[in-house]
Amino acid sequence: MNNGEEKIIDAFKKRDWQEIQTSDSWRIFKIMSEFVEGFEKLARIGPCVSIFGSARTEPGAKFYKLAEEIAFKLTKYGYGIITGGGPGIMEAANLGAKRGKGRSVGINIDLPYEQEPNLFIDPDKLITFDHFFVRKVMFMKYAQGFIILPGGFGTFDELFEALTLIQTEKIGRFPIVLVGKKYWEGLVKWVEEVMLDEKNISSDDMELFVVVDTADEAVKHINEFYSKYLLSPNF
């Protein structure tokens, strides 16, 4: 805990609302600095695909190998790879990018118990954020596609953030690929049979993502999307 955080906690204990409000105001400048650094670094990276998934996936596991293979194959089509910068699926994707001699980007988050950036990120393409919401803006703004492997709450957060922004037309449409049919089938079935049936989404929303099982299927969908909708990635 740093001095600024201790100061805020003390202010809450004392119910010093003026101090709390002042601290919140000054925090804006830290948030602004994170946005500026992110925009300056990522605006130069070229077309990239973000790959998400669990930080807990062990090297050698099925989805670790699959993430590495997907990233490697995407680099052969000129895409760089963006990950959350940590271990597990993120590490595998950065490893695949490095093996394919592509751009390997890590958008890391500073947490008290995790996560150290993995070793396969290009040194000039590693950014570490304090705020999750700033980090998510970078994922959305600078990725030309999302490939999502099995993961936990953070992975689902990133998936539904992307779906919401595309559905509400706050960002342009880009391809979203869920990898691992068995893992995702329960969620997709619930969305279809409950959410859609209750008319909380439209049938067109089911077309915002695809579910695949192999690296070739994932890469093919990214390439076919851009040949159909934009002709080329948006860089």
Buried (B, 14 or more C-beta within 10 A) or exposed (E): EEEEEEBBEEBEEEEBEEBBEBBEEEBEEEBEEBBEBBBEBBEEBBBBBBBBBBBEBEEEBEBBBBBBBBBBBBBEBEBBBBBBBBBBBBBBBBBBBBBBEBBBBBBBBEEEEEBEBBEBBBEEBBBBBBBEEBBBBBBBEBBBBBBBBBBEEBBEBBBEBBBEBBBEEEEEBBBBBBBBEEBBEEEBEEBEEEEBEEEEBEEEBBEBBBBBEEBEBBBBBBBEBBEEEEEEBEE
